[in-house]
């Protein structure tokens, strides 16, 4: 299950884990609901990757810090630094390939 990140735990979580995929989403966002099951499947298949979510409505400061203008936005962090970003819905295999690229 993806960890819910807030301004209180975001920096600590992404910096303490090697590879992290953060899903910037909102409950009213239809494309966000489409990508959620893809992320859940990858979470089961890729135990070395940590998965997290940021509700942009509740955590506008984090969304603003990264310039999130459209959701879903998926950001991949490695060692606390952003290494990749996907805006919109992406196929499972394509997202998995992007994650593997950074492992």
N, CA, C and O atoms as CSV, one atom per row, in Angstrom:
chain,resi,resn,atom,element,x,y,z
A,1,UNK,N,N,0.840,-1.186,0.000
A,1,UNK,CA,C,0.000,0.000,0.000
A,1,UNK,C,C,0.884,1.249,0.000
A,1,UNK,O,O,1.807,1.365,0.806
A,2,UNK,N,N,0.599,2.154,-0.887
A,2,UNK,CA,C,1.378,3.387,-0.996
A,2,UNK,C,C,1.224,4.230,0.269
A,2,UNK,O,O,0.150,4.299,0.866
A,3,UNK,N,N,2.306,4.856,0.651
A,3,UNK,CA,C,2.336,5.735,1.817
A,3,UNK,C,C,1.766,7.100,1.425
A,3,UNK,O,O,2.102,7.635,0.369
A,4,UNK,N,N,0.910,7.659,2.268
A,4,UNK,CA,C,0.394,9.015,2.042
A,4,UNK,C,C,1.421,10.008,2.575
A,4,UNK,O,O,1.737,10.007,3.765
A,5,UNK,N,N,1.937,10.851,1.691
A,5,UNK,CA,C,2.927,11.835,2.101
A,5,UNK,C,C,2.284,13.201,2.317
A,5,UNK,O,O,1.326,13.576,1.641
A,6,UNK,N,N,2.841,13.930,3.278
A,6,UNK,CA,C,2.406,15.290,3.587
A,6,UNK,C,C,3.650,16.167,3.680
A,6,UNK,O,O,4.772,15.686,3.521
A,7,UNK,N,N,3.445,17.442,3.937
A,7,UNK,CA,C,4.597,18.334,4.109
A,7,UNK,C,C,5.453,17.899,5.293
A,7,UNK,O,O,6.645,18.203,5.337
A,8,UNK,N,N,4.864,17.196,6.243
A,8,UNK,CA,C,5.607,16.754,7.433
A,8,UNK,C,C,6.564,15.603,7.163
A,8,UNK,O,O,7.601,15.503,7.818
A,9,UNK,N,N,6.239,14.729,6.211
A,9,UNK,CA,C,7.074,13.536,6.029
A,9,UNK,C,C,7.658,13.372,4.625
A,9,UNK,O,O,8.388,12.412,4.376
A,10,UNK,N,N,7.353,14.278,3.717
A,10,UNK,CA,C,7.767,14.111,2.321
A,10,UNK,C,C,9.283,14.006,2.158
A,10,UNK,O,O,9.785,12.995,1.666
A,11,UNK,N,N,10.006,15.032,2.564
A,11,UNK,CA,C,11.470,15.078,2.364
A,11,UNK,C,C,12.162,13.883,3.009
A,11,UNK,O,O,13.039,13.262,2.409
A,12,UNK,N,N,11.760,13.572,4.230
A,12,UNK,CA,C,12.367,12.459,4.953
A,12,UNK,C,C,12.146,11.144,4.204
A,12,UNK,O,O,13.070,10.342,4.070
A,13,UNK,N,N,10.927,10.925,3.717
A,13,UNK,CA,C,10.602,9.670,3.036
A,13,UNK,C,C,11.392,9.512,1.740
A,13,UNK,O,O,11.981,8.457,1.504
A,14,UNK,N,N,11.411,10.539,0.901
A,14,UNK,CA,C,12.099,10.394,-0.389
A,14,UNK,C,C,13.612,10.332,-0.225
A,14,UNK,O,O,14.295,9.736,-1.057
A,15,UNK,N,N,14.142,10.931,0.823
A,15,UNK,CA,C,15.599,10.903,0.998
A,15,UNK,C,C,16.081,9.638,1.702
A,15,UNK,O,O,17.235,9.245,1.529
A,16,UNK,N,N,15.224,8.993,2.490
A,16,UNK,CA,C,15.645,7.786,3.206
A,16,UNK,C,C,15.457,6.504,2.404
A,16,UNK,O,O,15.922,5.445,2.827
A,17,UNK,N,N,14.801,6.573,1.281
A,17,UNK,CA,C,14.574,5.388,0.451
A,17,UNK,C,C,15.286,5.566,-0.883
A,17,UNK,O,O,15.335,6.667,-1.432
A,18,UNK,N,N,15.841,4.460,-1.401
A,18,UNK,CA,C,16.645,4.547,-2.618
A,18,UNK,C,C,15.816,4.988,-3.823
A,18,UNK,O,O,16.067,6.048,-4.396
A,19,UNK,N,N,14.831,4.179,-4.208
A,19,UNK,CA,C,13.971,4.500,-5.358
A,19,UNK,C,C,12.542,4.694,-4.848
A,19,UNK,O,O,11.981,3.823,-4.184
A,20,UNK,N,N,11.969,5.850,-5.171
A,20,UNK,CA,C,10.610,6.169,-4.726
A,20,UNK,C,C,9.810,6.691,-5.914
A,20,UNK,O,O,10.273,7.561,-6.652
A,21,UNK,N,N,8.606,6.153,-6.092
A,21,UNK,CA,C,7.667,6.701,-7.067
A,21,UNK,C,C,6.588,7.445,-6.284
A,21,UNK,O,O,5.911,6.855,-5.442
A,22,UNK,N,N,6.432,8.724,-6.558
A,22,UNK,CA,C,5.411,9.534,-5.893
A,22,UNK,C,C,4.326,9.882,-6.905
A,22,UNK,O,O,4.599,10.438,-7.969
A,23,UNK,N,N,3.099,9.545,-6.551
A,23,UNK,CA,C,1.918,9.811,-7.370
A,23,UNK,C,C,1.230,11.063,-6.829
A,23,UNK,O,O,0.646,11.036,-5.746
A,24,UNK,N,N,1.298,12.158,-7.585
A,24,UNK,CA,C,0.582,13.382,-7.230
A,24,UNK,C,C,-0.818,13.250,-7.819
A,24,UNK,O,O,-0.965,13.118,-9.034
A,25,UNK,N,N,-1.835,13.285,-6.986
A,25,UNK,CA,C,-3.194,12.956,-7.398
A,25,UNK,C,C,-4.211,13.802,-6.620
A,25,UNK,O,O,-3.851,14.567,-5.725
A,26,UNK,N,N,-5.487,13.643,-6.985
A,26,UNK,CA,C,-6.610,14.228,-6.244
A,26,UNK,C,C,-7.802,13.283,-6.389
A,26,UNK,O,O,-7.933,12.612,-7.413
A,27,UNK,N,N,-8.665,13.223,-5.388
A,27,UNK,CA,C,-9.789,12.282,-5.427
A,27,UNK,C,C,-10.793,12.545,-6.547
A,27,UNK,O,O,-11.507,11.627,-6.952
A,28,UNK,N,N,-10.866,13.770,-7.053
A,28,UNK,CA,C,-11.824,14.116,-8.107
A,28,UNK,C,C,-11.264,13.879,-9.515
A,28,UNK,O,O,-11.973,14.076,-10.501
A,29,UNK,N,N,-10.009,13.460,-9.613
A,29,UNK,CA,C,-9.302,13.331,-10.893
A,29,UNK,C,C,-9.530,11.948,-11.513
A,29,UNK,O,O,-9.025,10.947,-11.005
A,30,UNK,N,N,-10.286,11.898,-12.605
A,30,UNK,CA,C,-10.578,10.612,-13.266
A,30,UNK,C,C,-9.329,9.890,-13.764
A,30,UNK,O,O,-9.205,8.688,-13.528
A,31,UNK,N,N,-8.391,10.565,-14.446
A,31,UNK,CA,C,-7.174,9.866,-14.867
A,31,UNK,C,C,-6.364,9.324,-13.680
A,31,UNK,O,O,-5.688,8.302,-13.800
A,32,UNK,N,N,-6.438,10.011,-12.543
A,32,UNK,CA,C,-5.742,9.523,-11.342
A,32,UNK,C,C,-6.318,8.177,-10.911
A,32,UNK,O,O,-5.588,7.285,-10.479
A,33,UNK,N,N,-7.635,8.046,-11.035
A,33,UNK,CA,C,-8.282,6.790,-10.667
A,33,UNK,C,C,-7.928,5.682,-11.655
A,33,UNK,O,O,-7.896,4.510,-11.282
A,34,UNK,N,N,-7.661,6.041,-12.906
A,34,UNK,CA,C,-7.269,5.048,-13.910
A,34,UNK,C,C,-5.869,4.498,-13.657
A,34,UNK,O,O,-5.618,3.316,-13.888
A,35,UNK,N,N,-4.965,5.339,-13.188
A,35,UNK,CA,C,-3.587,4.898,-13.012
A,35,UNK,C,C,-3.365,4.200,-11.667
A,35,UNK,O,O,-2.383,3.475,-11.504
A,36,UNK,N,N,-4.257,4.409,-10.714
A,36,UNK,CA,C,-4.099,3.825,-9.379
A,36,UNK,C,C,-3.910,2.303,-9.403
A,36,UNK,O,O,-3.007,1.809,-8.729
A,37,UNK,N,N,-4.726,1.531,-10.153
A,37,UNK,CA,C,-4.525,0.078,-10.161
A,37,UNK,C,C,-3.195,-0.340,-10.800
A,37,UNK,O,O,-2.624,-1.366,-10.428
A,38,UNK,N,N,-2.708,0.444,-11.749
A,38,UNK,CA,C,-1.410,0.161,-12.376
A,38,UNK,C,C,-0.307,0.301,-11.336
A,38,UNK,O,O,0.592,-0.536,-11.253
A,39,UNK,N,N,-0.385,1.355,-10.551
A,39,UNK,CA,C,0.610,1.579,-9.506
A,39,UNK,C,C,0.535,0.473,-8.457
A,39,UNK,O,O,1.566,0.000,-7.979
A,40,UNK,N,N,-0.672,0.063,-8.098
A,40,UNK,CA,C,-0.840,-1.014,-7.115
A,40,UNK,C,C,-0.230,-2.320,-7.615
A,40,UNK,O,O,0.390,-3.046,-6.838
A,41,UNK,N,N,-0.394,-2.627,-8.895
A,41,UNK,CA,C,0.202,-3.839,-9.466
A,41,UNK,C,C,1.723,-3.762,-9.429
A,41,UNK,O,O,2.386,-4.732,-9.060
A,42,UNK,N,N,2.276,-2.619,-9.809
A,42,UNK,CA,C,3.730,-2.458,-9.801
A,42,UNK,C,C,4.293,-2.539,-8.389
A,42,UNK,O,O,5.401,-3.033,-8.182
A,43,UNK,N,N,3.535,-2.061,-7.437
A,43,UNK,CA,C,3.969,-2.121,-6.042
A,43,UNK,C,C,4.177,-3.577,-5.611
A,43,UNK,O,O,5.112,-3.881,-4.870
A,44,UNK,N,N,3.312,-4.465,-6.072
A,44,UNK,CA,C,3.441,-5.894,-5.754
A,44,UNK,C,C,4.609,-6.529,-6.500
A,44,UNK,O,O,5.279,-7.418,-5.973
A,45,UNK,N,N,4.851,-6.073,-7.726
A,45,UNK,CA,C,5.892,-6.661,-8.571
A,45,UNK,C,C,7.291,-6.126,-8.286
A,45,UNK,O,O,8.281,-6.783,-8.609
A,46,UNK,N,N,7.385,-4.951,-7.690
A,46,UNK,CA,C,8.682,-4.284,-7.524
A,46,UNK,C,C,8.930,-3.931,-6.049
A,46,UNK,O,O,8.784,-2.775,-5.653
A,47,UNK,N,N,9.300,-4.922,-5.250
A,47,UNK,CA,C,9.471,-4.679,-3.811
A,47,UNK,C,C,10.624,-3.739,-3.462
A,47,UNK,O,O,10.671,-3.218,-2.348
A,48,UNK,N,N,11.548,-3.514,-4.388
A,48,UNK,CA,C,12.676,-2.619,-4.113
A,48,UNK,C,C,12.324,-1.147,-4.321
A,48,UNK,O,O,13.115,-0.263,-3.993
A,49,UNK,N,N,11.148,-0.891,-4.860
A,49,UNK,CA,C,10.692,0.486,-5.082
A,49,UNK,C,C,9.674,0.822,-4.001
A,49,UNK,O,O,8.791,0.019,-3.698
A,50,UNK,N,N,9.801,2.005,-3.424
A,50,UNK,CA,C,8.806,2.484,-2.458
A,50,UNK,C,C,7.802,3.346,-3.217
A,50,UNK,O,O,8.183,4.163,-4.056
A,51,UNK,N,N,6.531,3.161,-2.920
A,51,UNK,CA,C,5.460,3.878,-3.597
A,51,UNK,C,C,4.759,4.798,-2.604
A,51,UNK,O,O,4.475,4.407,-1.472
A,52,UNK,N,N,4.485,6.022,-3.041
A,52,UNK,CA,C,3.846,7.004,-2.172
A,52,UNK,C,C,2.881,7.861,-2.985
A,52,UNK,O,O,2.962,7.928,-4.212
A,53,UNK,N,N,1.967,8.516,-2.269
A,53,UNK,CA,C,0.969,9.376,-2.900
A,53,UNK,C,C,0.955,10.726,-2.196
A,53,UNK,O,O,1.165,10.818,-0.987
A,54,UNK,N,N,0.704,11.769,-2.979
A,54,UNK,CA,C,0.512,13.111,-2.432
A,54,UNK,C,C,-0.816,13.637,-2.967
A,54,UNK,O,O,-0.967,13.846,-4.171
A,55,UNK,N,N,-1.765,13.848,-2.080
A,55,UNK,CA,C,-3.035,14.461,-2.449
A,55,UNK,C,C,-2.765,15.958,-2.619
A,55,UNK,O,O,-2.505,16.660,-1.641
A,56,UNK,N,N,-2.825,16.440,-3.853
A,56,UNK,CA,C,-2.451,17.832,-4.130
A,56,UNK,C,C,-3.433,18.840,-3.526
A,56,UNK,O,O,-3.060,19.985,-3.267
A,57,UNK,N,N,-4.669,18.428,-3.303
A,57,UNK,CA,C,-5.631,19.328,-2.661
A,57,UNK,C,C,-5.256,19.581,-1.204
A,57,UNK,O,O,-5.424,20.690,-0.696
A,58,UNK,N,N,-4.752,18.557,-0.542
A,58,UNK,CA,C,-4.407,18.663,0.877
A,58,UNK,C,C,-2.959,19.090,1.104
A,58,UNK,O,O,-2.602,19.501,2.208
A,59,UNK,N,N,-2.126,18.999,0.076
A,59,UNK,CA,C,-0.696,19.299,0.214
A,59,UNK,C,C,-0.226,20.200,-0.917
A,59,UNK,O,O,0.683,19.850,-1.670
A,60,UNK,N,N,-0.850,21.355,-1.029
A,60,UNK,CA,C,-0.547,22.279,-2.117
A,60,UNK,C,C,0.892,22.776,-2.069
A,60,UNK,O,O,1.472,23.100,-3.105
A,61,UNK,N,N,1.469,22.838,-0.876
A,61,UNK,CA,C,2.850,23.308,-0.743
A,61,UNK,C,C,3.822,22.376,-1.472
A,61,UNK,O,O,4.745,22.837,-2.143
A,62,UNK,N,N,3.612,21.070,-1.338
A,62,UNK,CA,C,4.488,20.105,-2.025
A,62,UNK,C,C,4.282,20.207,-3.532
A,62,UNK,O,O,5.250,20.246,-4.292
A,63,UNK,N,N,3.027,20.251,-3.964
A,63,UNK,CA,C,2.729,20.358,-5.398
A,63,UNK,C,C,3.366,21.612,-5.982
A,63,UNK,O,O,3.913,21.575,-7.084
A,64,UNK,N,N,3.299,22.694,-5.267
A,64,UNK,CA,C,3.885,23.954,-5.721
A,64,UNK,C,C,5.409,23.867,-5.783
A,64,UNK,O,O,6.029,24.391,-6.709
A,65,UNK,N,N,6.006,23.208,-4.799
A,65,UNK,CA,C,7.459,23.067,-4.743
A,65,UNK,C,C,7.996,22.379,-6.003
A,65,UNK,O,O,9.093,22.694,-6.465
A,66,UNK,N,N,7.223,21.441,-6.555
A,66,UNK,CA,C,7.655,20.705,-7.743
A,66,UNK,C,C,6.991,21.204,-9.024
A,66,UNK,O,O,7.180,20.608,-10.085
A,67,UNK,N,N,6.227,22.276,-8.944
A,67,UNK,CA,C,5.603,22.849,-10.132
A,67,UNK,C,C,4.554,21.952,-10.752
A,67,UNK,O,O,4.392,21.942,-11.973
A,68,UNK,N,N,3.837,21.196,-9.931
A,68,UNK,CA,C,2.811,20.288,-10.444
A,68,UNK,C,C,1.640,21.122,-10.961
A,68,UNK,O,O,0.963,21.809,-10.197
A,69,UNK,N,N,1.416,21.049,-12.266
A,69,UNK,CA,C,0.347,21.818,-12.895
A,69,UNK,C,C,-0.771,20.922,-13.424
A,69,UNK,O,O,-1.869,21.394,-13.719
A,70,UNK,N,N,-0.482,19.630,-13.542
A,70,UNK,CA,C,-1.436,18.685,-14.100
A,70,UNK,C,C,-1.319,17.378,-13.324
A,70,UNK,O,O,-0.230,16.984,-12.906
A,71,UNK,N,N,-2.456,16.716,-13.140
A,71,UNK,CA,C,-2.428,15.427,-12.451
A,71,UNK,C,C,-3.169,14.390,-13.281
A,71,UNK,O,O,-4.091,14.732,-14.020
A,72,UNK,N,N,-2.777,13.134,-13.168
A,72,UNK,CA,C,-1.715,12.654,-12.295
A,72,UNK,C,C,-0.328,13.035,-12.825
A,72,UNK,O,O,-0.088,13.062,-14.033
A,73,UNK,N,N,0.559,13.322,-11.898
A,73,UNK,CA,C,1.978,13.461,-12.198
A,73,UNK,C,C,2.703,12.444,-11.341
A,73,UNK,O,O,2.510,12.388,-10.126
A,74,UNK,N,N,3.531,11.647,-11.977
A,74,UNK,CA,C,4.329,10.652,-11.264
A,74,UNK,C,C,5.774,11.111,-11.288
A,74,UNK,O,O,6.317,11.416,-12.350
A,75,UNK,N,N,6.395,11.161,-10.124
A,75,UNK,CA,C,7.801,11.549,-10.044
A,75,UNK,C,C,8.589,10.394,-9.450
A,75,UNK,O,O,8.174,9.774,-8.471
A,76,UNK,N,N,9.729,10.120,-10.059
A,76,UNK,CA,C,10.625,9.080,-9.555
A,76,UNK,C,C,11.810,9.777,-8.900
A,76,UNK,O,O,12.459,10.634,-9.500
A,77,UNK,N,N,12.075,9.392,-7.668
A,77,UNK,CA,C,13.200,9.930,-6.907
A,77,UNK,C,C,14.219,8.828,-6.682
A,77,UNK,O,O,13.861,7.675,-6.440
A,78,UNK,N,N,15.478,9.188,-6.763
A,78,UNK,CA,C,16.560,8.260,-6.435
A,78,UNK,C,C,17.496,8.993,-5.482
A,78,UNK,O,O,18.047,10.040,-5.821
A,79,UNK,N,N,17.668,8.438,-4.300
A,79,UNK,CA,C,18.520,9.081,-3.309
A,79,UNK,C,C,18.061,10.481,-2.951
A,79,UNK,O,O,18.882,11.345,-2.644
A,80,UNK,N,N,16.757,10.712,-2.988
A,80,UNK,CA,C,16.202,12.007,-2.615
A,80,UNK,C,C,16.121,13.024,-3.738
A,80,UNK,O,O,15.577,14.111,-3.547
A,81,UNK,N,N,16.655,12.690,-4.911
A,81,UNK,CA,C,16.653,13.616,-6.053
A,81,UNK,C,C,15.681,13.142,-7.132
A,81,UNK,O,O,15.540,11.941,-7.363
A,82,UNK,N,N,15.015,14.083,-7.785
A,82,UNK,CA,C,14.116,13.743,-8.888
A,82,UNK,C,C,14.934,13.263,-10.083
A,82,UNK,O,O,15.853,13.949,-10.530
A,83,UNK,N,N,14.593,12.075,-10.600
A,83,UNK,CA,C,15.311,11.542,-11.762
A,83,UNK,C,C,14.403,11.338,-12.972
A,83,UNK,O,O,14.895,11.145,-14.084
A,84,UNK,N,N,13.091,11.376,-12.773
A,84,UNK,CA,C,12.171,11.163,-13.894
A,84,UNK,C,C,10.788,11.671,-13.500
A,84,UNK,O,O,10.459,11.756,-12.317
A,85,UNK,N,N,9.987,12.008,-14.504
A,85,UNK,CA,C,8.634,12.484,-14.263
A,85,UNK,C,C,7.743,12.078,-15.427
A,85,UNK,O,O,8.152,12.128,-16.587
A,86,UNK,N,N,6.515,11.674,-15.100
A,86,UNK,CA,C,5.507,11.321,-16.092
A,86,UNK,C,C,4.262,12.137,-15.774
A,86,UNK,O,O,3.793,12.148,-14.636
A,87,UNK,N,N,3.730,12.815,-16.779
A,87,UNK,CA,C,2.491,13.570,-16.598
A,87,UNK,C,C,1.395,12.850,-17.366
A,87,UNK,O,O,1.518,12.613,-18.567
A,88,UNK,N,N,0.322,12.503,-16.666
A,88,UNK,CA,C,-0.786,11.794,-17.290
A,88,UNK,C,C,-0.696,10.296,-17.084
A,88,UNK,O,O,0.175,9.796,-16.373
A,89,UNK,N,N,-1.614,9.596,-17.720
A,89,UNK,CA,C,-1.682,8.142,-17.592
A,89,UNK,C,C,-0.624,7.511,-18.483
A,89,UNK,O,O,-0.378,7.971,-19.597
A,90,UNK,N,N,-0.003,6.450,-17.978
A,90,UNK,CA,C,1.039,5.733,-18.708
A,90,UNK,C,C,0.758,4.240,-18.582
A,90,UNK,O,O,0.233,3.787,-17.565
A,91,UNK,N,N,1.105,3.479,-19.609
A,91,UNK,CA,C,0.918,2.030,-19.575
A,91,UNK,C,C,1.823,1.413,-18.511
A,91,UNK,O,O,2.908,1.920,-18.227
A,92,UNK,N,N,1.361,0.328,-17.941
A,92,UNK,CA,C,2.104,-0.349,-16.875
A,92,UNK,C,C,3.523,-0.708,-17.307
A,92,UNK,O,O,4.476,-0.425,-16.582
A,93,UNK,N,N,3.673,-1.323,-18.469
A,93,UNK,CA,C,4.999,-1.750,-18.933
A,93,UNK,C,C,5.934,-0.562,-19.131
A,93,UNK,O,O,7.123,-0.651,-18.824
A,94,UNK,N,N,5.411,0.534,-19.634
A,94,UNK,CA,C,6.232,1.727,-19.852
A,94,UNK,C,C,6.682,2.326,-18.521
A,94,UNK,O,O,7.823,2.770,-18.396
A,95,UNK,N,N,5.800,2.339,-17.535
A,95,UNK,CA,C,6.165,2.862,-16.218
A,95,UNK,C,C,7.184,1.946,-15.542
A,95,UNK,O,O,8.132,2.417,-14.914
A,96,UNK,N,N,6.982,0.653,-15.674
A,96,UNK,CA,C,7.927,-0.307,-15.091
A,96,UNK,C,C,9.316,-0.131,-15.706
A,96,UNK,O,O,10.322,-0.160,-14.997
A,97,UNK,N,N,9.365,0.051,-17.015
A,97,UNK,CA,C,10.638,0.261,-17.711
A,97,UNK,C,C,11.343,1.517,-17.191
A,97,UNK,O,O,12.558,1.519,-16.996
A,98,UNK,N,N,10.582,2.568,-16.972
A,98,UNK,CA,C,11.176,3.812,-16.459
A,98,UNK,C,C,11.725,3.616,-15.053
A,98,UNK,O,O,12.784,4.147,-14.719
A,99,UNK,N,N,11.015,2.861,-14.232
A,99,UNK,CA,C,11.507,2.581,-12.881
A,99,UNK,C,C,12.777,1.735,-12.929
A,99,UNK,O,O,13.740,2.011,-12.213
A,100,UNK,N,N,12.777,0.710,-13.772
A,100,UNK,CA,C,13.948,-0.175,-13.880
A,100,UNK,C,C,15.184,0.578,-14.357
A,100,UNK,O,O,16.304,0.232,-13.983
A,101,UNK,N,N,14.991,1.585,-15.165
A,101,UNK,CA,C,16.092,2.400,-15.674
A,101,UNK,C,C,16.895,3.054,-14.546
A,101,UNK,O,O,18.082,3.338,-14.705
A,102,UNK,N,N,16.249,3.287,-13.427
A,102,UNK,CA,C,16.893,4.007,-12.322
A,102,UNK,C,C,17.335,3.096,-11.182
A,102,UNK,O,O,17.770,3.573,-10.134
A,103,UNK,N,N,17.224,1.798,-11.386
A,103,UNK,CA,C,17.617,0.861,-10.323
A,103,UNK,C,C,19.059,0.414,-10.495
A,103,UNK,O,O,19.560,-0.374,-9.693
